[in-house]
Amino acid sequence: MNSLSEMPVMPPADSTRIGQGNHCIATPIASGDQEHERSPQTARQLTDVTVAVCTFRRPAITDCLRSLAAQQLRDLRQRVLVIDNDDADTARSHIESAARELGLDLRYVHAPGRNISIARNACIENCETDWLAFIDDDETAAPDWLQAMMDRTRETPPVAAIFGPMQAIYDDTAPGWLKRGDFHSVAVVYIEGEIRTGYAGNSLIDLHHPAVRGQLFDLALGKSGGEDTEFFDRIYRNGGRFDYAATALVAERLSPDRQSLRWFLRRRYRSGQTHGRLLARQYHGFGRLVQIGLAGAKAGICLAMCAATLLRPVAWRRWLLRGALHAGVVARLFGQQEAAFYGHQEVAAS
C-alpha cells in the first residue's frame, strides 16, 4: 500500500496565491506526516473546501475557473488550487490574470513532470483544508456543484469520498452514434449495492478520513491514466466507503480529437488494463488463470454480440467497446504494460 513515506518525493514546486486582486507568495506545505484530528462537531461546521484543478496546456481551464467563480455557496468558503504539470510555468500569468478578473481565491503551483499523478499528489500535499474536491481543467461545474457535494456528506454516514456525475457535451461535428449512445458521460458503478472505486474528475475527498490519510496517487500510472481508479480502489480496500451526489453535476465538452471510435477503443482498452492491474494484485497462479479465462470469455461474448447487432449503429459499437475493455483486462493479467496517454498535448494556454 502506498503512503507518503513510500512514494518518491515530488520535485520542489513554486506557487503564488491570488486573492481579491492581491498577489502574495504562498509557501507550499511540505510533504510528510501532518496529522490533526477533527471532532464530529468540527466536521459538521466545516466551511473551507479546496477545489483542485490539474492542468497541462489546456486553454479550456478559463471556462473551468469561470464556473468555479459562479458557484452559489450557502455555507462554504471555496479555495481554488491550480496545479500546472507542464515543463515550464508558461500558464502562470494566464491563470493568475483570470483569477484576478474573476475574484477567485486561487493558488497556482507549478509541479512539472508530465505525469498526472505528480499533479494530483501536489494537490494533496498543498491542500490546506480537510476537504479536497477535484475537477478536471476541461470540465465546468454547475452553479450548485460544490454545495451539493458537501451537502451530501452531511446526509450520509461518514465516507472517504463523494462522487458526482459528468455529462458530456457533443458539438455538431460529433458522429450521430456518439451522441445517441452518450459514450463519454460518466457516473459511478455499483457492485452489490456499493461503490468500490471512482474517478477524480468530479470528486470530494475527506483527507483526514483514516482510510485516506497518507494515501497518494501511483506515479507508475501517471502517464497511462487509471491512477484515480487505483487510488480509490486502494482507499476502499483500506476500509473507506463512498457515496454519490447525483445533483453535483459537471460538464465536459468533447473535443474533436476525442470523437472517433478509435479513441474510445484505446480508452476502454486502457481502462481494462487498469482493472487487470487491480485483479493481478488479488489473484496469483491458478486464480489469475481463472480471471484471464473469465475476461477472455466476456470479450468473446462481446464480439459475438457486436456481430449480431451490426445493423444497429449504437449497439454494435457499445458491444465492441465492452469487448475492448475485457481484452485490456486479459492483456494486463498477462503482463502487458499500459500505454502512455498523458502529457502529449501541444496546445498553449492563452
N, C-alpha and C positions, 0 to 999 in steps of 0.2 A: 504494500500500500504506500502510495507516495505521500510525503509530508513535506513541510517547509525545510526540514533538515536533510531530506533525502534528495530533493530536486536541485539541479545545477543553479548556481547563483546567477540572477539576471544581470546583464550589463548595467552599469550606472545609468540612471535616467535623469534628465533635467526637466524641470517643469516650471510653469508660470501659472498664476491664478488671475482670472479676470472676474471682477465683481462690481456691479453698479458703476461700470465705466472706469474703475481704478485698476492699475496694474501693480502687482507686487510679486516678489519672489516667494515661492512656497516650497519648502524643503520636503521631498518625498519621505514617507515613512520607511524606515529601514526594515528589511526582511528579518524574520526571526520570530520567536515565540513572544507574542504581545497579547496575552490573555487578560480579559477583565470580565467578571461575571456581571450579569444584569438580572435583576429580580423580575418576577412576572409582572409586578406593578409597573416597573420601568418599561417593560416591553409594551404594555398596553398604552403607555403615554408617549411612545416613540413618535417623533415628528421629523427627524432628519433622515433623508434617504439619498444615497448616492446613485446617480444614473450613469453607467459607464458605456462609452461608445468607443469600440476599437476601430481604427480606420487605417486604410492603406490606399493612397492615391485615388480617392473617390470623391468627386465634386458633390455627389448627392448628399454628403454629410450636412450641407447647408440646410436642406429641407428637413433632415432629421432634427437638427438643432432648433429650427423654427417650430417644429411640432412640440419640442420639449418646452420652449418658451411659452407655448399656448396652453400648457397644462392647467387644468382647473383643479386646484388643490384646496381641500376643505380644512385639513389639519396637518398637513405635511410641509416640510421645507425641503426643496429639491436642490441638490448639488450635482453638477454635471462634471464628469471626469472623462476627458478625451485622451485616448492612448494612441499615439501615432507610431505605427510599426514600420514605417519606411526607413530607408538607409539614412536619409538626411531629413531635418525638420523643416522641409520646404512648405508644409501646410500650416505651420505655426501662425504666421501673420494672417492668413485667410481665416483660420478658426478663431483666433483672438479678436479679429475685426468683427466677425459675425456675432461673437459673444457680447461685445460692447453694444452693437446695434440692437441686439435682442434683449439686453438686460439680464443675461444669464450669469449666475454664479458658477463660473466654469474654470476648471483647472486643466491645463494642457501638459501632458507628459510625453516626452519623446523616448520610446523604448524600441530601438531598431532591432532588426533580425529577420524580417520577412517570415515570421513564424507566429501564427495566431495565438498559440499557447503562451508565448512570451508576452504578447499584448494582454491576454486575459489575466495572466498572473500579475502583471503590472497593475491591473485594475484592483485585484485583491490586495496587493501589497500597499497600494496608495489610497485605499478606501479608509475614510476617517469616521464612518458611521457603521452601525450594526447591520443595517440592511443595504444590500447592493443589488441594483437592478441592471440588467443587460438589455441593450437594444442595438441592433446592427446599424452600421452607418448608411445603409441603403434602405432603411425602414423609416416610416413615420408613425408616430403614436397618435391614437385618438385622444381628444382633449381630456377624457376621464381615465386614461390608461393607468397612470401611476396610482391614482386614488383607488381605482378598482382593484389593483393588485394588493395594495396594503389593506383595503377593507376585507379582502378575502382571508388574509392572515388572521384577522380578528374574529372571523366567523367559523374557523376550523380549529381542531386541536393543533398544538404546536407542530410545525412542519419545518423541514430543512429548506424547502424552496417551493415557489408557486410558479406555474407556467401559464401563459396566455396564448391565444390563437394568433396566427399570422395569415392575413388574407392577401393573396397575390393579386396584382393589378396587371392586366394584359392590355397592350396597346393595339392599334388597328392592324399592325403588321403580324401579330401572333396568329399561328395557324388555328383553324376552327376547332380541330380535335383538342388542342391545348386548352382553349377557352372552355369548351364544353366539359372536358374532363377535370378541369381545375387541378392540374397535376402538381402545382407548385405551392399551394396553400398548405399550412402546417397546423396540426393540433396534436395533443397528447394521445398516446396509445395506452389503453387499459389492458392489463393482463390479469385475469382472475380478479377483477374488481379493483386493482391498484395500479398506480403509475410507478414504473420501476426505473425509468431513466427519462431524460428530457433533452432540451436544447437551450442554448444560451441566448438565442436571438430575441426572446421575449420571456424573460425570467426575473424572479426576485428571490434573492438568496439571503438567508439568515446566517451571516458569517460567524456568529457565536453559538450556533447550534452545535452540540457535541459531535455530530456526525460530519460536520463541515469544517470545524476548527482544524487548521493546519493543512487542509487539502489544497492542491494546486493542479492545474491542467498539465497533462503529459506533453512534454516537449517533443516526444517522438511522433506525435500526431499533429503537430503544429503546421505542417505543410500539406498533409493529405486531407485534413478535416476529420471529423468524428471525435475530436478532442472533448467536445461538450457531452456527447453520448457516453464516453468512457468516464468522464468526470462525475456525472450524475449517477451512473451505474455504481461507481465506487462509493458514493455517498449512501446510496440505497443499501448496499451490502454492509455498510458501516452502521446501519440502524436508522438512517434518515428516511423520512416519509415525505411525500409530495402531494400537492393539491393543484387544482385548476381553476383559474379565474376566467370564465367563458366570455365575460364582457370586457376584459382588458385587451383590447384589440390593437394590433399594429398592422401596417400595410407595407407591402414591398412591390414596387413597380418593376416588372421583369424586363431586363434589358434585352435587346435583340440577340445578343450572343448567347443567351440562355433559353432560347425558344425552340431549339432543334431537338429532335428525338435523340440524336447522338449525345447531346449534352446531358439529357435526362438519364440515358443509359449509363453513362460514365458516373453520374452522381449516385444512381441506385446501386451500381456495382460497388462503388466505394463504400456506401452505407452497409452493404452486405459484408464487406471486408471488416468494417468496424465491429459488426455483430459477431463475425467469425473470430475476431481477436478476443472478444469477451468470452465466447464459448471455449476458446483454447485455454483460457485461464481456469476453467471449471472442469474440463474433461481431458483425460490423458489416455494413451493406449487404446484399449478396446472401446472405451466410452467415446473417444474422439472419432473413431471409425464409424460408430453408430450415428454421430451427429453429421458426419460427412455423407453418410448414406441417406439420412433424412432430408438434408438440404438438397442433395442431388435429385432425390425423388420429387421434391417440391418443384425444383427447376424444370424437371421433365414434364410434370403435370402442367406447369405454366406454359411451356412451349406448345404442348398439345392443345391447350385451351386457346392459345394465340392463333394457331392454325384453324381451329374450329370457329373462330369469330372474325375471320379476315374481312367479312363484309360489313363489319361494324367498326368504324374508324377509331372510336374511343376505346372500345372493349379490347381489341387485339393489342393496342399499344399498352393498355393497363396490364394485361397479362404478360406482355413482353418485358415490361419494367419490373414486374414482380419476379419474373424468371431471372433477370439480371441481378436482382438483389440476392437471390438464393445462390446463384453462380458465384457471386462475390464471397458468400459465406464459405463455400467449398474451397475456393482458391486460397482464402486466408487460413483455413484449417490445414491446408496442405503446405502452408508456409510462405505463400506469396506476400510480398510487402506492398503496402498501399502506395499508390502513385501520388506525386506532389500536385496539388491543385492551387495552393495558396501562394501569393507573393509574386505573381507574374503580370499583374495589371501594369500598364504603362501610361495610364491616364493621369495627368497632373491635376491637382486640386486647384481650382481657380473659380 
